[in-house]
């Protein structure tokens, strides 16, 4: 774990002040203009240094008092928090996977399906896949580059979450919350964790000991066999430590992968009023690992959204790619997740073995035509050929070929046109380094290419991401409340959205109206309409912070909740429940919701 050399601000005070004084004096300063300004002073300090200097010197040496707007001007990559929250992605450790998908890479340095040179995977490995280190380091990076860190969406990726041991899951989530709390208090325990890593056999295997296992040409074992071989000592040690801790014969260290539900509950309670709150928790799993019990267990961890790999809605394609489940399993999983109020973030893959451009477009139609699916968010990941994947054999024998540029453009353009307003296309093209792709598309900006193609034909995407207000000012009086109703496998869904006259979206609410004659997963949801998500767009603002012309904290969330309550009453429901994140419980309490074991609810009559 390397640490960046920090510039001494006092030694560089004169040039830093000269730059900052001009930044303060020029509110409309652009990114390019800031770079020219730095060159003018013969200095190219990183944005983190300029931000740190402004925080240190504001109100002194002739600089006006601290102004958050100056930080916004200096902020690096403002798009990261333009959707209203600050995302923190962490990866679980390498672990056996229940799937045998032929398109999946087999890099045993990583959890299944990830590659060691992907940016997020590199950050995870640099932090030894430790949840505390990953979370804290990411928060520090955001803070240093001028982003707010009080409203965090935690995204847990890596393999199949539901396949990891329960004790590991509880520990992993609790340690994320520990990092949130420490960071909010200004406490940094990273050195303690790093020292423990350096003095324990729990260090992950070094690359030079396992390179032979990830060479596609030499792979003599399955991914699971290789992972078990490379990490067998660590896995055995983790099991033994958990047993010893459980029976009270060992004190815990920061690395011991064990925590109890009660300890996690205490962390949840602390986070409700913490300076750094979790306003969304996402886990990643497979359709064939979703059951009623699993759904409620994930909810108990604090999760509010599930990323789930559909990959295809064609049973023949799933079978040829050895996906390990059928479309019926996907239908069942979506129905259970909807019943629990989760946001459903699907993954879908065109160009799989056995498919074609025409089949993919028909498959995408089915995603939204069939009420059993209709995901809230979607990642579209065209199949890429990675050397270590079994798909390599089909490429070599000529039974699979990557789509040409024009074929891929056709498929994705049709997908964009078919995406309804209630769905967000979170990502188009996976961020796989071109050096890892044997053949096929290596362009990571394909979203822009598709959008440009649509413009040529006077068309555009209607998905949420394409319509977010982001940095635009909004006038509340000009916003319109638009209501879209569509059928689901559990009843009806309503998508309530505040939009501008050109249909840009400032905020939305997802309201589930379950069939009243179906049994509910828990008594908490009996005779209740369910608020599955409330989201207000625009650059993320701090808790309680207001900004003129911004969508956030303009009362849109409250207005949406009140309208949802009106609709629920009209439909005859007795209660309005919400699948609240840990860090939003206080928000809902102030709006009449009371705590339950897994949900918050408001009586309507």
Secondary structure in CASP SS format (residue, H / E / C, confidence):
PFRMAT SS
TARGET T0000
AUTHOR 0000-0000-0000
METHOD secondary structure of the structure
MODEL  1
X C 1.00
X C 1.00
X C 1.00
X C 1.00
X C 1.00
X C 1.00
X C 1.00
X C 1.00
X C 1.00
X C 1.00
X C 1.00
X C 1.00
X H 1.00
X H 1.00
X H 1.00
X H 1.00
X H 1.00
X H 1.00
X H 1.00
X H 1.00
X H 1.00
X H 1.00
X H 1.00
X H 1.00
X H 1.00
X C 1.00
X C 1.00
X C 1.00
X C 1.00
X C 1.00
X H 1.00
X H 1.00
X H 1.00
X H 1.00
X H 1.00
X H 1.00
X H 1.00
X H 1.00
X H 1.00
X H 1.00
X C 1.00
X C 1.00
X C 1.00
X C 1.00
X C 1.00
X C 1.00
X H 1.00
X H 1.00
X H 1.00
X H 1.00
X H 1.00
X H 1.00
X H 1.00
X H 1.00
X H 1.00
X H 1.00
X H 1.00
X C 1.00
X C 1.00
X C 1.00
X C 1.00
X C 1.00
X C 1.00
X C 1.00
X C 1.00
X C 1.00
X C 1.00
X H 1.00
X H 1.00
X H 1.00
X H 1.00
X H 1.00
X H 1.00
X H 1.00
X C 1.00
X C 1.00
X C 1.00
X H 1.00
X H 1.00
X H 1.00
X H 1.00
X C 1.00
X C 1.00
X C 1.00
X C 1.00
X E 1.00
X E 1.00
X E 1.00
X E 1.00
X E 1.00
X E 1.00
X C 1.00
X C 1.00
X C 1.00
X C 1.00
X C 1.00
X C 1.00
X C 1.00
X C 1.00
X C 1.00
X C 1.00
X C 1.00
X C 1.00
X C 1.00
X C 1.00
X C 1.00
X C 1.00
X C 1.00
X C 1.00
X C 1.00
X C 1.00
X C 1.00
X C 1.00
X C 1.00
X C 1.00
X C 1.00
X C 1.00
X C 1.00
X H 1.00
X H 1.00
X H 1.00
X H 1.00
X H 1.00
X H 1.00
X H 1.00
X H 1.00
X C 1.00
X C 1.00
X C 1.00
X C 1.00
X H 1.00
X H 1.00
X H 1.00
X H 1.00
X H 1.00
X H 1.00
X H 1.00
X H 1.00
X H 1.00
X H 1.00
X H 1.00
X H 1.00
X H 1.00
X H 1.00
X C 1.00
X C 1.00
X C 1.00
X C 1.00
X C 1.00
X C 1.00
X E 1.00
X E 1.00
X E 1.00
X E 1.00
X E 1.00
X E 1.00
X E 1.00
X C 1.00
X C 1.00
X C 1.00
X H 1.00
X H 1.00
X H 1.00
X C 1.00
X C 1.00
X H 1.00
X H 1.00
X H 1.00
X H 1.00
X H 1.00
X H 1.00
X H 1.00
X H 1.00
X H 1.00
X H 1.00
X H 1.00
X H 1.00
X H 1.00
X H 1.00
X H 1.00
X H 1.00
X H 1.00
X H 1.00
X H 1.00
X H 1.00
X C 1.00
X C 1.00
X C 1.00
X C 1.00
X H 1.00
X H 1.00
X H 1.00
X H 1.00
X H 1.00
X H 1.00
X H 1.00
X H 1.00
X H 1.00
X C 1.00
X C 1.00
X C 1.00
X C 1.00
X C 1.00
X C 1.00
X C 1.00
X C 1.00
X H 1.00
X H 1.00
X H 1.00
X H 1.00
X H 1.00
X H 1.00
X H 1.00
X H 1.00
X C 1.00
X C 1.00
X C 1.00
X C 1.00
X C 1.00
X C 1.00
X C 1.00
X C 1.00
X H 1.00
X H 1.00
X H 1.00
X H 1.00
X H 1.00
X H 1.00
X H 1.00
X H 1.00
X H 1.00
X H 1.00
X H 1.00
X H 1.00
X H 1.00
X H 1.00
X H 1.00
X H 1.00
X H 1.00
X H 1.00
X H 1.00
X H 1.00
X H 1.00
X H 1.00
X H 1.00
X H 1.00
X C 1.00
X C 1.00
X C 1.00
X C 1.00
X C 1.00
X C 1.00
X C 1.00
X C 1.00
X C 1.00
X C 1.00
X C 1.00
X C 1.00
X C 1.00
X C 1.00
X H 1.00
X H 1.00
X H 1.00
X H 1.00
X H 1.00
X H 1.00
X H 1.00
X H 1.00
X H 1.00
X H 1.00
X H 1.00
X C 1.00
X C 1.00
X C 1.00
X C 1.00
X C 1.00
X E 1.00
X E 1.00
X E 1.00
X E 1.00
X E 1.00
X E 1.00
X E 1.00
X E 1.00
X E 1.00
X C 1.00
X H 1.00
X H 1.00
X H 1.00
X C 1.00
X C 1.00
X H 1.00
X H 1.00
X H 1.00
X H 1.00
X H 1.00
X H 1.00
X H 1.00
X H 1.00
X H 1.00
X H 1.00
X C 1.00
X C 1.00
X C 1.00
X E 1.00
X E 1.00
X E 1.00
X E 1.00
X E 1.00
X E 1.00
X E 1.00
X C 1.00
X C 1.00
X C 1.00
X H 1.00
X H 1.00
X H 1.00
X H 1.00
X H 1.00
X H 1.00
X C 1.00
X C 1.00
X C 1.00
X C 1.00
X C 1.00
X C 1.00
X H 1.00
X H 1.00
X H 1.00
X H 1.00
X H 1.00
X H 1.00
X H 1.00
X H 1.00
X H 1.00
X H 1.00
X H 1.00
X H 1.00
X H 1.00
X C 1.00
X C 1.00
X C 1.00
X E 1.00
X E 1.00
X E 1.00
X E 1.00
X E 1.00
X E 1.00
X C 1.00
X C 1.00
X C 1.00
X C 1.00
X C 1.00
X C 1.00
X C 1.00
X C 1.00
X H 1.00
X H 1.00
X H 1.00
X H 1.00
X H 1.00
X H 1.00
X H 1.00
X H 1.00
X H 1.00
X H 1.00
X H 1.00
X H 1.00
X H 1.00
X C 1.00
X C 1.00
X C 1.00
X C 1.00
X C 1.00
X C 1.00
X C 1.00
X E 1.00
X E 1.00
X E 1.00
X E 1.00
X C 1.00
X C 1.00
X C 1.00
X C 1.00
X C 1.00
X E 1.00
X C 1.00
X C 1.00
X C 1.00
X C 1.00
X H 1.00
X H 1.00
X H 1.00
X H 1.00
X H 1.00
X H 1.00
X C 1.00
X C 1.00
X C 1.00
X C 1.00
X C 1.00
X C 1.00
X C 1.00
X C 1.00
X H 1.00
X H 1.00
X H 1.00
X H 1.00
X H 1.00
X H 1.00
X H 1.00
X H 1.00
X H 1.00
X H 1.00
X H 1.00
X H 1.00
X H 1.00
X H 1.00
X C 1.00
X C 1.00
X C 1.00
X C 1.00
X C 1.00
X E 1.00
X E 1.00
X E 1.00
X E 1.00
X E 1.00
X C 1.00
X C 1.00
X C 1.00
X C 1.00
X C 1.00
X H 1.00
X H 1.00
X H 1.00
X E 1.00
X C 1.00
X C 1.00
X C 1.00
X C 1.00
X C 1.00
X C 1.00
X C 1.00
X C 1.00
X H 1.00
X H 1.00
X H 1.00
X H 1.00
X H 1.00
X H 1.00
X H 1.00
X H 1.00
X H 1.00
X H 1.00
X H 1.00
X C 1.00
X C 1.00
X C 1.00
X C 1.00
X C 1.00
X C 1.00
X C 1.00
X H 1.00
X H 1.00
X H 1.00
X H 1.00
X E 1.00
X C 1.00
X C 1.00
X C 1.00
X C 1.00
X C 1.00
X C 1.00
X C 1.00
X H 1.00
X H 1.00
X H 1.00
X C 1.00
X E 1.00
X E 1.00
X E 1.00
X E 1.00
X E 1.00
X E 1.00
X E 1.00
X E 1.00
X E 1.00
X C 1.00
X C 1.00
X E 1.00
X E 1.00
X E 1.00
X E 1.00
X E 1.00
X E 1.00
X E 1.00
X E 1.00
X E 1.00
X C 1.00
X C 1.00
X C 1.00
X C 1.00
X C 1.00
X E 1.00
X E 1.00
X E 1.00
X E 1.00
X E 1.00
X E 1.00
X E 1.00
X E 1.00
X E 1.00
X E 1.00
X C 1.00
X C 1.00
X C 1.00
X C 1.00
X C 1.00
X C 1.00
X C 1.00
X C 1.00
X H 1.00
X H 1.00
X H 1.00
X C 1.00
X C 1.00
X E 1.00
X E 1.00
X E 1.00
X E 1.00
X E 1.00
X E 1.00
X E 1.00
X E 1.00
X E 1.00
X C 1.00
X C 1.00
X C 1.00
X C 1.00
X C 1.00
X C 1.00
X C 1.00
X C 1.00
X C 1.00
X C 1.00
X C 1.00
X C 1.00
X C 1.00
X C 1.00
X C 1.00
X C 1.00
X C 1.00
X C 1.00
X C 1.00
X H 1.00
X H 1.00
X H 1.00
X H 1.00
X H 1.00
X H 1.00
X H 1.00
X H 1.00
X H 1.00
X H 1.00
X H 1.00
X H 1.00
X H 1.00
X H 1.00
X H 1.00
X C 1.00
X C 1.00
X C 1.00
X C 1.00
X E 1.00
X E 1.00
X E 1.00
X E 1.00
X C 1.00
X C 1.00
X C 1.00
X H 1.00
X H 1.00
X H 1.00
X H 1.00
X H 1.00
X H 1.00
X H 1.00
X H 1.00
X C 1.00
X C 1.00
X C 1.00
X C 1.00
X E 1.00
X E 1.00
X C 1.00
X C 1.00
X C 1.00
X C 1.00
X E 1.00
X E 1.00
X E 1.00
X E 1.00
X C 1.00
X C 1.00
END
